[in-house]
Each structure stands twice: as C-alpha cells, then as structure tokens.
Amino acid sequence: MKKIISILLILTLIPLASAIGTIEETTSVLSIPDIKGSDIVIETSSYSPSPAEPGKYVDVWVTVQNYGDKEIKNSFLKVDASYPFYLTSRDNGVEELKTLHAGGLKTVKYTLLVDDQALGGDYNLGIKFCHDEFCENEIKEVKILISVNTGGKPTLEIGIDDYELFTPGKLGEIIVTAVNKGKLGIQFLTIELIDTEDYDIISVPRKYLGELDSDDFERETYQVYINPNIKNSGEIPIKMKVEYSDSNFKNYESLEEVIFNVYTERDAKRLGLMDKSSSFLYIILALGAGFLGYRMIRRRKRRNVR
C-alpha cells in the first residue's frame, strides 16, 4: 500500500516540476529583450548657456529615442564627464529611463560645472546607454560636442624678436613675432607691414601666420630698406595692419606699431656695433682706387701733350 502511494505522489510531482521549469525558462527569455545599438539614437537636444563658460554651470539636455520594435525596460543613461566638465557632488551622472516604448523618446537633463581654467574650443562629452546603473552592460556610447568660450577679446601681442643693424641707405631683416597670451584661440592671423617715409618694405609686406592656440607664437621675417636721407640715430616705428578672428569666428582688425633703432655709421662705430677695422679697410681701398685713377688720368694727359 505504501509503495502505491509513493508512486502516485511521484507521478503527481513530475508535471508540476516541468511546469515550473517552463515558467522560469519563459521568464528568463522575456526579461532581457535583444536590443541593438543601432536601434538607439542618442543626441544633444540643446545646452545652455551656449557656448558654455569657464567656472560656470552648463545645462545639457540629451534625447534618447528607441527606433526598435521592442519595448525597453530598466535602462539607464550615464554621462561620462571628463575635463573640462565635472559632475556636482550630489550627482552620479546616471538617470533611469524605466520604460522606453518602441518608437518613443525621452529627454534627460544634466547639470555640469565647467573648469574655470578651460580654454576656448569644442570638447567631447561621453553619453552611455546601459542595462544597469553601473554600465557594466553597455549597449551604446556616443560623443557629443559642447563649445566653451572664455569670453572677451583674444590677447594678441605683436613684437620684434630680432633685427639686424640698420644704418641709413642699407637693407636689413627684421623678425616680427605674434604671441597669443590669452585663453581664447586665434585663427586666420595676417600681418601686413606698411611703408613710411623712414623705410620701404622690400619683401612681401602681407604675410599669413594662420592659427595661434593659447600660449602659442609665430614668427615672420621682413626685409626693410632704410631711407638714406636719415641724418641722426634714433628709434623708428614700424607700422603694421593686423587682422584675425577668434575661435568663435568674430573678426578683429587693428593698426599696431613696433619700435626698432637706426644708427648712423659714426654712432654704430662709436658704440662698437660696426667693425672699425673693416670700415677702415674700405677707406684704404677707396683711397687706393682714387690714387690709381688719378695716375691714369695724369698719364693720359702726358700722352696727349706729346
């Protein structure tokens, strides 16, 4: 009798165990749908202020849309903040989307702090779409661009890096330097030297220096001919026209001056800027040539007399 009861009990439990296994198998299949990264579109809807500013907060709105034919549950959107963007102390950068219907979209807002030493330019901000809060099961990652503007006008300094000894009536070279001493980038930089009554620019007067990042510099060499009628040593300003635009494509134009010195030969020798021995040699050669010319003229006269 006991054997019969045991057999009946076993026969009763076998269908029940099979049903439980079927339920568990069905549940495990339906709980995590197959989501393709191509079905998810992540993009920046807007950010404010635009452009962002160093030392201030920027609000970024990110839109996620499900282009697939399956409903997505328990998904997360994470901002991967890196320089020059930082999360606030109360924010871990993760937002739960809960349910994202097929064809539906959701917009998430993030508030980020911009580094107060950030340079002007465009920066990448990483956004991840994940199955879990810690993004161990990442489905898709994109990079969105956020522009940062330091504000104000670029700090461009024009000067002379080096130049030769200039004397009246002589040709020499001068090296003009452009330095970006600000945080805002400079682009399309052009410098044109302008002739005055004191000198003439012999080389191409207008030269393109291009782009200058923060703390960057460029040099250009110009050939300058000094007016031979200058009688006294002194400072002479070189006039130039400077054109450029900042990293936000705002255009600037200005007239600048740099100063260089011109010395008479007498002052240059006295100050040791010109080799006296070489000039003395030129004088000897000139006197010798004059003496030879004088002798030749005398010989011709004697021949004519005879």
C-alpha positions in Angstrom: 0.0 0.0 0.0 2.8 2.4 0.9 4.6 1.6 -2.4 1.4 2.5 -4.4 1.0 5.9 -2.5 4.7 6.8 -3.2 4.3 6.0 -6.9 1.2 8.2 -7.2 3.0 11.1 -5.4 5.9 10.9 -7.8 3.6 10.9 -10.8 1.8 14.0 -9.4 5.1 16.0 -8.8 6.6 15.4 -12.2 4.2 17.6 -14.2 4.4 20.3 -11.5 8.2 20.4 -11.8 8.0 20.5 -15.6 5.6 23.5 -15.4 7.8 25.4 -13.0 10.8 24.9 -15.3 8.8 26.1 -18.3 7.8 29.3 -16.4 11.3 30.0 -15.3 12.6 29.5 -18.9 9.9 31.7 -20.3 10.6 34.4 -17.7 14.3 34.4 -18.4 13.8 34.8 -22.1 11.3 37.7 -21.9 13.1 39.7 -19.1 16.0 40.9 -21.3 15.0 41.7 -24.9 17.6 41.7 -27.6 18.4 45.4 -28.1 20.7 46.5 -30.9 22.8 49.6 -30.5 21.6 50.8 -34.0 18.1 50.9 -32.6 19.0 53.5 -30.0 19.7 57.1 -31.1 21.3 59.5 -28.6 21.8 63.2 -29.4 22.1 66.6 -27.7 18.8 68.5 -28.0 20.4 71.7 -26.6 22.6 73.1 -23.9 22.6 76.4 -22.0 24.4 78.8 -21.9 25.7 78.2 -25.5 28.6 78.4 -25.7 29.4 77.3 -22.1 31.7 79.5 -20.0 34.6 78.5 -17.7 33.8 78.5 -14.0 30.1 78.3 -14.6 27.4 75.6 -14.8 26.0 74.4 -18.1 22.7 72.5 -18.5 22.8 69.8 -21.1 19.6 68.1 -22.5 20.2 64.7 -24.0 17.5 62.9 -26.0 17.2 59.1 -26.3 14.9 57.5 -28.9 14.0 53.9 -29.4 13.9 53.1 -33.1 13.5 49.4 -32.5 10.2 47.4 -32.5 10.6 46.2 -28.8 9.8 47.9 -25.6 12.9 48.6 -23.4 12.6 48.4 -19.6 15.0 49.3 -16.8 17.6 51.0 -19.0 20.0 53.8 -17.8 21.6 56.8 -19.3 25.0 57.8 -17.9 27.1 60.9 -18.6 30.8 60.2 -18.7 32.1 63.6 -17.6 35.7 64.4 -18.2 37.8 67.6 -18.4 36.7 70.4 -18.6 33.3 69.1 -17.4 32.6 67.9 -13.8 29.5 66.5 -12.1 28.2 68.2 -9.0 28.8 66.4 -5.6 25.2 65.2 -5.4 25.0 63.8 -8.9 26.5 60.5 -10.1 25.5 61.2 -13.7 23.1 58.3 -14.0 19.4 58.6 -14.9 17.0 55.6 -15.0 14.7 55.6 -18.1 12.4 52.9 -16.7 10.2 52.2 -19.8 11.1 53.3 -23.3 8.4 52.2 -25.7 9.1 51.2 -29.4 9.4 54.5 -31.3 9.3 56.5 -28.1 11.8 59.1 -26.8 12.9 60.6 -23.5 14.9 63.7 -22.7 17.3 63.8 -19.7 18.9 67.0 -18.2 22.4 67.1 -16.8 24.0 70.0 -15.0 27.8 70.1 -15.3 30.4 72.5 -13.9 32.9 73.9 -16.5 36.6 74.1 -15.3 37.5 77.7 -14.5 40.8 77.3 -16.4 39.2 75.7 -19.5 40.5 77.0 -22.8 38.1 78.1 -25.6 37.1 75.3 -28.0 34.9 72.3 -28.7 35.0 69.4 -26.2 33.6 65.8 -26.3 31.1 64.7 -23.6 30.5 60.9 -23.4 27.0 59.6 -23.0 26.3 55.8 -22.4 23.1 53.8 -22.7 23.2 50.8 -20.4 21.2 47.9 -19.0 22.4 48.6 -15.4 23.2 51.6 -13.2 26.9 50.9 -13.2 27.0 50.5 -17.0 28.6 47.0 -16.8 26.3 46.0 -19.7 26.8 48.9 -22.1 24.6 49.0 -25.2 25.8 52.2 -26.9 28.1 55.1 -26.3 28.3 58.4 -28.2 30.3 61.6 -28.0 28.5 64.9 -28.2 30.2 68.3 -28.7 30.0 71.2 -26.2 31.5 74.5 -27.1 33.3 76.6 -24.5 34.0 80.3 -24.9 36.3 82.1 -22.5 34.6 85.4 -23.4 36.2 88.7 -24.2 38.8 89.5 -26.8 41.9 87.4 -27.6 45.1 88.7 -26.1 47.4 89.1 -29.1 50.9 90.6 -28.6 52.9 91.8 -31.5 56.7 92.5 -31.1 60.1 92.3 -32.7 62.0 89.1 -32.0 65.3 90.2 -33.6 66.7 92.5 -36.3 70.0 93.4 -38.0 72.0 96.6 -37.5 70.2 99.2 -39.5 72.0 102.2 -41.0 70.7 104.8 -43.4 70.7 103.6 -47.0 71.1 99.9 -46.0 68.9 96.8 -46.4 68.3 94.6 -43.4 66.0 91.9 -42.0 63.5 92.2 -39.1 61.7 89.3 -37.4 58.1 90.1 -36.2 56.6 87.9 -33.6 52.9 87.3 -32.7 52.1 85.7 -29.3 48.7 84.5 -28.1 48.8 85.4 -24.3 45.1 84.7 -23.7 42.9 81.6 -23.3 40.8 82.3 -26.4 42.2 80.8 -29.6 43.2 82.9 -32.6 42.9 82.0 -36.3 43.4 83.4 -39.8 46.1 85.8 -38.5 47.6 88.1 -41.1 50.2 90.8 -40.6 50.9 93.5 -43.2 53.8 96.0 -42.8 53.2 99.5 -44.1 55.8 101.7 -45.8 56.6 105.1 -44.3 59.0 107.9 -45.2 61.6 106.3 -43.0 61.7 102.9 -44.7 60.4 100.7 -47.5 59.4 97.1 -47.2 61.3 95.2 -49.9 59.9 91.7 -49.1 56.2 90.7 -49.4 54.6 93.1 -47.0 51.5 91.0 -46.2 52.0 87.5 -44.7 49.7 84.9 -43.3 50.6 83.4 -39.9 47.5 81.2 -39.5 46.3 79.8 -36.2 47.6 80.5 -32.7 46.5 78.4 -29.7 46.8 79.7 -26.2 50.4 80.4 -25.3 51.5 79.8 -28.9 53.5 82.1 -31.2 54.5 82.6 -34.8 57.4 84.5 -36.5 57.8 86.1 -39.9 60.8 87.8 -41.5 60.6 91.0 -43.5 63.3 92.8 -45.5 63.4 96.6 -44.8 65.4 99.3 -46.6 66.2 102.4 -44.6 65.9 105.9 -46.1 69.4 107.1 -46.9 68.4 110.7 -46.0 68.1 109.9 -42.3 70.9 112.0 -40.6 70.6 111.1 -37.0 70.4 107.9 -35.0 67.1 107.1 -33.2 64.0 105.0 -32.8 61.8 104.3 -35.8 58.3 102.8 -35.5 57.2 100.1 -38.0 53.5 100.4 -38.7 51.5 97.2 -39.4 48.0 96.1 -40.1 46.8 93.1 -38.0 43.8 91.0 -38.9 42.5 87.8 -37.3 39.4 86.1 -35.8 38.8 84.3 -32.5 37.7 80.7 -32.1 34.1 81.9 -32.4 34.8 83.5 -35.8 34.5 87.0 -34.5 36.7 89.2 -36.7 39.3 91.8 -35.4 41.4 94.4 -37.2 43.9 96.9 -35.7 46.9 99.1 -36.5 50.0 98.3 -34.5 53.5 99.7 -34.1 56.8 98.2 -33.1 60.0 100.1 -32.5 63.5 99.4 -33.8 66.7 101.5 -33.8 68.6 103.0 -36.7 72.2 104.2 -36.2 74.4 106.4 -38.4 77.7 104.7 -39.3 79.5 107.1 -37.0 77.4 106.2 -33.9 77.4 102.5 -34.8 81.3 102.5 -34.8 81.4 104.6 -31.6 79.1 102.1 -29.8 81.0 99.1 -31.2 78.1 97.9 -33.3 80.1 98.2 -36.5 83.7 96.8 -37.1 86.0 99.8 -37.3 88.8 97.8 -38.9 86.6 96.7 -41.8 85.4 100.2 -42.4 89.0 101.4 -42.2 89.9 98.8 -44.9 87.1 100.1 -47.1 88.5 103.6 -46.7 92.0 102.4 -47.7 90.7 100.6 -50.7 88.7 103.6 -51.8 91.8 105.9 -51.4 93.9 103.4 -53.4 91.3 103.2 -56.1 91.2 107.0 -56.2 95.0 107.2 -56.4 95.2 104.7 -59.3 92.5 106.7 -61.1 94.5 109.9 -60.6 97.7 108.3 -62.0 95.8 107.0 -65.1 94.4 110.4 -65.8 97.9 112.0 -65.5 99.4 109.5 -67.9 96.7 110.2 -70.5 97.3 113.9 -70.2 101.1 113.4 -70.8 100.4 111.3 -73.9 98.1 114.0 -75.3 100.8 116.7 -74.7 103.4 114.6 -76.7 
